[in-house]
Amino acid sequence: MATSKAREDVKNDLRTLKEDLKTLSGEETARLKQKASAASSRVKAKAAETEAALRERSAELRSQAEDYYETARVRGREYYDEASERIEEAQRVLVERVQERPVQSTAIALGIGVVLGLLLAGRRN
């Protein structure tokens, strides 16, 4: 009889323990879900913040690149215009010199042609 009473007490204790474990398990699950939800919210907020910062930085870099491009385009145009002016001036001076001394210019051109012809002919051999 004492053993059946002890068995009943053990069964009751096990039942109580089982119910306590279920209760604790449910409470712990709810607490973990709450923590996971809070962590998820923080991660989403940080991701949105990071995305905004990246978009802002991207816009800044795009603006800088456009400024650099515009500066390079303007400088390139200036260099092109200056070179065009110099070439036109050199061409004008050359035409004037040839018109002033046509015989001398023809002789110089002939001499240059002969020298180039000899140089090119020498390479063929």
OpenMM code with the backbone's topology and positions (N, CA, C; nanometers):
from openmm import Vec3, app, unit

residues = "MET ALA THR SER LYS ALA ARG GLU ASP VAL LYS ASN ASP LEU ARG THR LEU LYS GLU ASP LEU LYS THR LEU SER GLY GLU GLU THR ALA ARG LEU LYS GLN LYS ALA SER ALA ALA SER SER ARG VAL LYS ALA LYS ALA ALA GLU THR GLU ALA ALA LEU ARG GLU ARG SER ALA GLU LEU ARG SER GLN ALA GLU ASP TYR TYR GLU THR ALA ARG VAL ARG GLY ARG GLU TYR TYR ASP GLU ALA SER GLU ARG ILE GLU GLU ALA GLN ARG VAL LEU VAL GLU ARG VAL GLN GLU ARG PRO VAL GLN SER THR ALA ILE ALA LEU GLY ILE GLY VAL VAL LEU GLY LEU LEU LEU ALA GLY ARG ARG ASN".split()
positions = [
    Vec3(0.0772, -0.1174, 0.0000),
    Vec3(0.0000, 0.0000, 0.0000),
    Vec3(0.0836, 0.1271, 0.0000),
    Vec3(0.1859, 0.1208, 0.0762),
    Vec3(0.2744, 0.2357, 0.0802),
    Vec3(0.3375, 0.2580, -0.0561),
    Vec3(0.3621, 0.1500, -0.1273),
    Vec3(0.4215, 0.1638, -0.2591),
    Vec3(0.3219, 0.2210, -0.3579),
    Vec3(0.1946, 0.1823, -0.3477),
    Vec3(0.0978, 0.2386, -0.4409),
    Vec3(0.0758, 0.3868, -0.4113),
    Vec3(0.0815, 0.4246, -0.2824),
    Vec3(0.0705, 0.5662, -0.2471),
    Vec3(0.1897, 0.6427, -0.3022),
    Vec3(0.3080, 0.5841, -0.2913),
    Vec3(0.4299, 0.6471, -0.3416),
    Vec3(0.4230, 0.6590, -0.4933),
    Vec3(0.3676, 0.5553, -0.5567),
    Vec3(0.3533, 0.5610, -0.7031),
    Vec3(0.2578, 0.6714, -0.7435),
    Vec3(0.1482, 0.6824, -0.6725),
    Vec3(0.0502, 0.7873, -0.7012),
    Vec3(0.1136, 0.9256, -0.6835),
    Vec3(0.1910, 0.9396, -0.5769),
    Vec3(0.2579, 1.0682, -0.5525),
    Vec3(0.3574, 1.0997, -0.6639),
    Vec3(0.4308, 0.9997, -0.7081),
    Vec3(0.5275, 1.0190, -0.8174),
    Vec3(0.4540, 1.0544, -0.9461),
    Vec3(0.3413, 0.9841, -0.9710),
    Vec3(0.2632, 1.0139, -1.0914),
    Vec3(0.2100, 1.1562, -1.0868),
    Vec3(0.1601, 1.1948, -0.9712),
    Vec3(0.1088, 1.3317, -0.9555),
    Vec3(0.2215, 1.4344, -0.9727),
    Vec3(0.3351, 1.4037, -0.9129),
    Vec3(0.4501, 1.4939, -0.9265),
    Vec3(0.4935, 1.5040, -1.0730),
    Vec3(0.4942, 1.3914, -1.1429),
    Vec3(0.5316, 1.3923, -1.2853),
    Vec3(0.4302, 1.4718, -1.3673),
    Vec3(0.3003, 1.4537, -1.3364),
    Vec3(0.1960, 1.5274, -1.4051),
    Vec3(0.2123, 1.6782, -1.3800),
    Vec3(0.2365, 1.7137, -1.2574),
    Vec3(0.2570, 1.8551, -1.2221),
    Vec3(0.3812, 1.9090, -1.2927),
    Vec3(0.4855, 1.8302, -1.2911),
    Vec3(0.6093, 1.8708, -1.3592),
    Vec3(0.5863, 1.8894, -1.5088),
    Vec3(0.5111, 1.7979, -1.5673),
    Vec3(0.4804, 1.8056, -1.7103),
    Vec3(0.4015, 1.9328, -1.7410),
    Vec3(0.3015, 1.9630, -1.6576),
    Vec3(0.2217, 2.0845, -1.6780),
    Vec3(0.3069, 2.2096, -1.6592),
    Vec3(0.3934, 2.2078, -1.5598),
    Vec3(0.4834, 2.3220, -1.5371),
    Vec3(0.5768, 2.3426, -1.6568),
    Vec3(0.6283, 2.2319, -1.7104),
    Vec3(0.7163, 2.2410, -1.8270),
    Vec3(0.6416, 2.2968, -1.9482),
    Vec3(0.5141, 2.2542, -1.9670),
    Vec3(0.4347, 2.3080, -2.0772),
    Vec3(0.4154, 2.4576, -2.0606),
    Vec3(0.3816, 2.4999, -1.9390),
    Vec3(0.3601, 2.6421, -1.9115),
    Vec3(0.4890, 2.7208, -1.9359),
    Vec3(0.5985, 2.6719, -1.8800),
    Vec3(0.7274, 2.7401, -1.8978),
    Vec3(0.7689, 2.7424, -2.0447),
    Vec3(0.7444, 2.6321, -2.1126),
    Vec3(0.7784, 2.6248, -2.2546),
    Vec3(0.6996, 2.7281, -2.3334),
    Vec3(0.5704, 2.7407, -2.3068),
    Vec3(0.4875, 2.8397, -2.3760),
    Vec3(0.5330, 2.9815, -2.3464),
    Vec3(0.5645, 3.0079, -2.2192),
    Vec3(0.6124, 3.1415, -2.1814),
    Vec3(0.7455, 3.1729, -2.2486),
    Vec3(0.8357, 3.0757, -2.2488),
    Vec3(0.9683, 3.0957, -2.3100),
    Vec3(0.9555, 3.1147, -2.4608),
    Vec3(0.8652, 3.0381, -2.5240),
    Vec3(0.8424, 3.0527, -2.6684),
    Vec3(0.7914, 3.1925, -2.6998),
    Vec3(0.6959, 3.2399, -2.6196),
    Vec3(0.6420, 3.3750, -2.6406),
    Vec3(0.7507, 3.4804, -2.6216),
    Vec3(0.8331, 3.4639, -2.5198),
    Vec3(0.9420, 3.5594, -2.4937),
    Vec3(1.0424, 3.5588, -2.6086),
    Vec3(1.0769, 3.4410, -2.6583),
    Vec3(1.1709, 3.4317, -2.7706),
    Vec3(1.1123, 3.4919, -2.8975),
    Vec3(0.9813, 3.4696, -2.9200),
    Vec3(0.9170, 3.5297, -3.0366),
    Vec3(0.9189, 3.6818, -3.0275),
    Vec3(0.8959, 3.7325, -2.9074),
    Vec3(0.8980, 3.8774, -2.8866),
    Vec3(1.0384, 3.9330, -2.9133),
    Vec3(1.1408, 3.8649, -2.8622),
    Vec3(1.2795, 3.9088, -2.8854),
    Vec3(1.3145, 3.9005, -3.0340),
    Vec3(1.2708, 3.7941, -3.1006),
    Vec3(1.2982, 3.7787, -3.2439),
    Vec3(1.2289, 3.8891, -3.3231),
    Vec3(1.1082, 3.9218, -3.2841),
    Vec3(1.0348, 4.0291, -3.3522),
    Vec3(1.1052, 4.1626, -3.3330),
    Vec3(1.1522, 4.1892, -3.2123),
    Vec3(1.2248, 4.3143, -3.1854),
    Vec3(1.3547, 4.3188, -3.2645),
    Vec3(1.4260, 4.2066, -3.2673),
    Vec3(1.5519, 4.2009, -3.3434),
    Vec3(1.5249, 4.2197, -3.4914),
    Vec3(1.4183, 4.1602, -3.5408),
    Vec3(1.3823, 4.1753, -3.6820),
    Vec3(1.3506, 4.3213, -3.7143),
    Vec3(1.2798, 4.3865, -3.6247),
    Vec3(1.2472, 4.5283, -3.6444),
    Vec3(1.3738, 4.6130, -3.6473),
    Vec3(1.4667, 4.5843, -3.5567),
    Vec3(1.5930, 4.6599, -3.5547),
    Vec3(1.6729, 4.6370, -3.6821),
    Vec3(1.6763, 4.5123, -3.7287),
    Vec3(1.7500, 4.4815, -3.8519),
    Vec3(1.6866, 4.5540, -3.9711),
    Vec3(1.5533, 4.5524, -3.9785),
    Vec3(1.4847, 4.6210, -4.0889),
    Vec3(1.5105, 4.7710, -4.0844),
    Vec3(1.5070, 4.8290, -3.9643),
    Vec3(1.5327, 4.9724, -3.9501),
    Vec3(1.6758, 5.0051, -3.9914),
    Vec3(1.7704, 4.9227, -3.9491),
    Vec3(1.9120, 4.9458, -3.9850),
    Vec3(1.9318, 4.9291, -4.1352),
    Vec3(1.8652, 4.8310, -4.1951),
    Vec3(1.8756, 4.8104, -4.3401),
    Vec3(1.8191, 4.9310, -4.4149),
    Vec3(1.7064, 4.9830, -4.3698),
    Vec3(1.6479, 5.1003, -4.4345),
    Vec3(1.7404, 5.2211, -4.4195),
    Vec3(1.7999, 5.2355, -4.3017),
    Vec3(1.8931, 5.3458, -4.2773),
    Vec3(2.0159, 5.3336, -4.3678),
    Vec3(2.0685, 5.2122, -4.3791),
    Vec3(2.1854, 5.1881, -4.4635),
    Vec3(2.1516, 5.2126, -4.6100),
    Vec3(2.0341, 5.1686, -4.6517),
    Vec3(1.9920, 5.1910, -4.7902),
    Vec3(1.9821, 5.3399, -4.8204),
    Vec3(1.9246, 5.4161, -4.7285),
    Vec3(1.9132, 5.5606, -4.7479),
    Vec3(2.0512, 5.6254, -4.7566),
    Vec3(2.1422, 5.5824, -4.6698),
    Vec3(2.2782, 5.6377, -4.6721),
    Vec3(2.3482, 5.6039, -4.8030),
    Vec3(2.3297, 5.4807, -4.8511),
    Vec3(2.3921, 5.4400, -4.9774),
    Vec3(2.3339, 5.5176, -5.0953),
    Vec3(2.2033, 5.5396, -5.0934),
    Vec3(2.1416, 5.6178, -5.2012),
    Vec3(2.1947, 5.7613, -5.2011),
    Vec3(2.2085, 5.8176, -5.0818),
    Vec3(2.2602, 5.9538, -5.0703),
    Vec3(2.4040, 5.9613, -5.1219),
    Vec3(2.4857, 5.8665, -5.0805),
    Vec3(2.6262, 5.8648, -5.1238),
    Vec3(2.6350, 5.8420, -5.2748),
    Vec3(2.5490, 5.7566, -5.3268),
    Vec3(2.5449, 5.7313, -5.4705),
    Vec3(2.5103, 5.8588, -5.5466),
    Vec3(2.4141, 5.9345, -5.4948),
    Vec3(2.3770, 6.0608, -5.5593),
    Vec3(2.4932, 6.1598, -5.5552),
    Vec3(2.5656, 6.1635, -5.4428),
    Vec3(2.6813, 6.2528, -5.4317),
    Vec3(2.7883, 6.2143, -5.5333),
    Vec3(2.8181, 6.0848, -5.5416),
    Vec3(2.9203, 6.0385, -5.6356),
    Vec3(2.8793, 6.0646, -5.7798),
    Vec3(2.7503, 6.0453, -5.8099),
    Vec3(2.7009, 6.0722, -5.9447),
    Vec3(2.7189, 6.2203, -5.9779),
    Vec3(2.6875, 6.3065, -5.8816),
    Vec3(2.7026, 6.4500, -5.9025),
    Vec3(2.8493, 6.4869, -5.9248),
    Vec3(2.9380, 6.4277, -5.8446),
    Vec3(3.0815, 6.4533, -5.8628),
    Vec3(3.1279, 6.4081, -6.0005),
    Vec3(3.0845, 6.2903, -6.0418),
    Vec3(3.1242, 6.2379, -6.1727),
    Vec3(3.0741, 6.3298, -6.2838),
    Vec3(2.9524, 6.3793, -6.2703),
    Vec3(2.8988, 6.4705, -6.3719),
    Vec3(2.9793, 6.6000, -6.3749),
    Vec3(3.0185, 6.6497, -6.2570),
    Vec3(3.1006, 6.7709, -6.2508),
    Vec3(3.2361, 6.7481, -6.3175),
    Vec3(3.2996, 6.6329, -6.2869),
    Vec3(3.4287, 6.6014, -6.3478),
    Vec3(3.4150, 6.5898, -6.4996),
    Vec3(3.3100, 6.5251, -6.5432),
    Vec3(3.2866, 6.5104, -6.6873),
    Vec3(3.2693, 6.6468, -6.7527),
    Vec3(3.1910, 6.7323, -6.6920),
    Vec3(3.1666, 6.8653, -6.7487),
    Vec3(3.2959, 6.9461, -6.7548),
    Vec3(3.3757, 6.9388, -6.6475),
    Vec3(3.5046, 7.0095, -6.6454),
    Vec3(3.5960, 6.9568, -6.7560),
    Vec3(3.6040, 6.8251, -6.7696),
    Vec3(3.6886, 6.7647, -6.8730),
    Vec3(3.6381, 6.8026, -7.0125),
    Vec3(3.5069, 6.8049, -7.0298),
    Vec3(3.4500, 6.8401, -7.1597),
    Vec3(3.4846, 6.9853, -7.1958),
    Vec3(3.4715, 7.0753, -7.0989),
    Vec3(3.5014, 7.2170, -7.1240),
    Vec3(3.6498, 7.2344, -7.1546),
    Vec3(3.7359, 7.1704, -7.0747),
    Vec3(3.8808, 7.1819, -7.0993),
    Vec3(3.9181, 7.1220, -7.2351),
    Vec3(3.8608, 7.0072, -7.2657),
    Vec3(3.8895, 6.9441, -7.3955),
    Vec3(3.8483, 7.0353, -7.5101),
    Vec3(3.7352, 7.0986, -7.4956),
    Vec3(3.6881, 7.1914, -7.5998),
    Vec3(3.7838, 7.3094, -7.6125),
    Vec3(3.8296, 7.3628, -7.4969),
    Vec3(3.9245, 7.4742, -7.4990),
    Vec3(4.0547, 7.4328, -7.5690),
    Vec3(4.1075, 7.3148, -7.5337),
    Vec3(4.2308, 7.2663, -7.5960),
    Vec3(4.2116, 7.2462, -7.7461),
    Vec3(4.0977, 7.1912, -7.7840),
    Vec3(4.0684, 7.1697, -7.9255),
    Vec3(4.0623, 7.3030, -7.9992),
    Vec3(3.9926, 7.3996, -7.9417),
    Vec3(3.9826, 7.5311, -8.0056),
    Vec3(4.1195, 7.5975, -8.0189),
    Vec3(4.2001, 7.5885, -7.9126),
    Vec3(4.3339, 7.6474, -7.9159),
    Vec3(4.4205, 7.5790, -8.0216),
    Vec3(4.4155, 7.4469, -8.0272),
    Vec3(4.4937, 7.3738, -8.1271),
    Vec3(4.4467, 7.4093, -8.2680),
    Vec3(4.3175, 7.4232, -8.2874),
    Vec3(4.2643, 7.4602, -8.4191),
    Vec3(4.3148, 7.5975, -8.4609),
    Vec3(4.3148, 7.6904, -8.3654),
    Vec3(4.3646, 7.8249, -8.3951),
    Vec3(4.5127, 7.8211, -8.4329),
    Vec3(4.5912, 7.7433, -8.3595),
    Vec3(4.7343, 7.7347, -8.3886),
    Vec3(4.7588, 7.6709, -8.5253),
    Vec3(4.6822, 7.5677, -8.5569),
    Vec3(4.6985, 7.5030, -8.6878),
    Vec3(4.6596, 7.5987, -8.7989),
    Vec3(4.5524, 7.6716, -8.7801),
    Vec3(4.5107, 7.7694, -8.8816),
    Vec3(4.6166, 7.8775, -8.8987),
    Vec3(4.6747, 7.9228, -8.7872),
    Vec3(4.7791, 8.0246, -8.7934),
    Vec3(4.9031, 7.9697, -8.8651),
    Vec3(4.9421, 7.8462, -8.8330),
    Vec3(5.0579, 7.7856, -8.8980),
    Vec3(5.0316, 7.7683, -9.0474),
    Vec3(4.9117, 7.7284, -9.0806),
    Vec3(4.8767, 7.7117, -9.2216),
    Vec3(4.8815, 7.8465, -9.2942),
    Vec3(4.8306, 7.9502, -9.2297),
    Vec3(4.8319, 8.0835, -9.2908),
    Vec3(4.9758, 8.1302, -9.3128),
    Vec3(5.0619, 8.1121, -9.2102),
    Vec3(5.2028, 8.1530, -9.2224),
    Vec3(5.2703, 8.0737, -9.3331),
    Vec3(5.2457, 7.9448, -9.3419),
    Vec3(5.3057, 7.8603, -9.4446),
    Vec3(5.2628, 7.9059, -9.5838),
    Vec3(5.1343, 7.9343, -9.5995),
    Vec3(5.0854, 7.9800, -9.7300),
    Vec3(5.1500, 8.1127, -9.7672),
    Vec3(5.1647, 8.2031, -9.6702),
    Vec3(5.2300, 8.3318, -9.6967),
    Vec3(5.3745, 8.3118, -9.7405),
    Vec3(5.4478, 8.2232, -9.6700),
    Vec3(5.5891, 8.1988, -9.7039),
    Vec3(5.6015, 8.1389, -9.8444),
    Vec3(5.5138, 8.0462, -9.8751),
    Vec3(5.5192, 7.9839, -10.0076),
    Vec3(5.4883, 8.0876, -10.1153),
    Vec3(5.3919, 8.1738, -10.0885),
    Vec3(5.3558, 8.2772, -10.1866),
    Vec3(5.4671, 8.3810, -10.2010),
    Vec3(5.5396, 8.4113, -10.0919),
    Vec3(5.6498, 8.5070, -10.0978),
    Vec3(5.7688, 8.4501, -10.1757),
    Vec3(5.7981, 8.3220, -10.1586),
    Vec3(5.9151, 8.2596, -10.2209),
    Vec3(5.8733, 8.1270, -10.2851),
    Vec3(5.8062, 8.1290, -10.3969),
    Vec3(5.7577, 8.0048, -10.4574),
    Vec3(5.8709, 7.9132, -10.5056),
    Vec3(5.9766, 7.9677, -10.5604),
    Vec3(6.0857, 7.8847, -10.6114),
    Vec3(6.1597, 7.8169, -10.4963),
    Vec3(6.1907, 7.8943, -10.3946),
    Vec3(6.2606, 7.8387, -10.2789),
    Vec3(6.1744, 7.7310, -10.2118),
    Vec3(6.0443, 7.7530, -10.1988),
    Vec3(5.9535, 7.6561, -10.1365),
    Vec3(5.9472, 7.5284, -10.2185),
    Vec3(5.9441, 7.5414, -10.3499),
    Vec3(5.9397, 7.4241, -10.4362),
    Vec3(6.0695, 7.3449, -10.4240),
    Vec3(6.1825, 7.4143, -10.4151),
    Vec3(6.3119, 7.3472, -10.4023),
    Vec3(6.3195, 7.2727, -10.2680),
    Vec3(6.2715, 7.3353, -10.1643),
    Vec3(6.2733, 7.2706, -10.0318),
    Vec3(6.1849, 7.1466, -10.0338),
    Vec3(6.0654, 7.1568, -10.0906),
    Vec3(5.9741, 7.0427, -10.0991),
    Vec3(6.0365, 6.9308, -10.1810),
    Vec3(6.1032, 6.9660, -10.2917),
    Vec3(6.1687, 6.8664, -10.3744),
    Vec3(6.2801, 6.7971, -10.2962),
    Vec3(6.3598, 6.8749, -10.2219),
    Vec3(6.4691, 6.8175, -10.1415),
    Vec3(6.4160, 6.7220, -10.0350),
    Vec3(6.3093, 6.7606, -9.9689),
    Vec3(6.2497, 6.6743, -9.8663),
    Vec3(6.1969, 6.5464, -9.9309),
    Vec3(6.1338, 6.5581, -10.0463),
    Vec3(6.0821, 6.4414, -10.1163),
    Vec3(6.1931, 6.3450, -10.1559),
    Vec3(6.3059, 6.3988, -10.2034),
    Vec3(6.4185, 6.3142, -10.2433),
    Vec3(6.4752, 6.2417, -10.1210),
    Vec3(6.4944, 6.3151, -10.0106),
    Vec3(6.5488, 6.2535, -9.8891),
    Vec3(6.4556, 6.1425, -9.8399),
    Vec3(6.3258, 6.1680, -9.8347),
    Vec3(6.2309, 6.0650, -9.7913),
    Vec3(6.2316, 5.9453, -9.8867),
    Vec3(6.2408, 5.9739, -10.0162),
    Vec3(6.2461, 5.8658, -10.1141),
    Vec3(6.3685, 5.7785, -10.0939),
    Vec3(6.4841, 5.8391, -10.0694),
    Vec3(6.6058, 5.7626, -10.0454),
    Vec3(6.5965, 5.6808, -9.9165),
    Vec3(6.5407, 5.7409, -9.8137),
    Vec3(6.5256, 5.6685, -9.6870),
    Vec3(6.4333, 5.5486, -9.7037),
    Vec3(6.3230, 5.5678, -9.7716),
    Vec3(6.2285, 5.4587, -9.7914),
    Vec3(6.2854, 5.3517, -9.8864),
    Vec3(6.3579, 5.3947, -9.9869),
    Vec3(6.4176, 5.3010, -10.0801),
    Vec3(6.5274, 5.2191, -10.0119),
    Vec3(6.6009, 5.2818, -9.9197),
    Vec3(6.7070, 5.2140, -9.8472),
    Vec3(6.6507, 5.1047, -9.7568),
    Vec3(6.5342, 5.1197, -9.7103),
    Vec3(6.4728, 5.0201, -9.6222),
    Vec3(6.4279, 4.8970, -9.6988),
    Vec3(6.3966, 4.9135, -9.8229),
    Vec3(6.3487, 4.8028, -9.9030),
    Vec3(6.4595, 4.7028, -9.9354),
    Vec3(6.5816, 4.7496, -9.9435),
    Vec3(6.6942, 4.6625, -9.9808),
    Vec3(6.7375, 4.5787, -9.8704),
] * unit.nanometer
topology = app.Topology()
chain = topology.addChain("A")
for resn in residues:
    res = topology.addResidue(resn, chain)
    for name in ("N", "CA", "C"):
        topology.addAtom(name, app.Element.getBySymbol(name[0]), res)
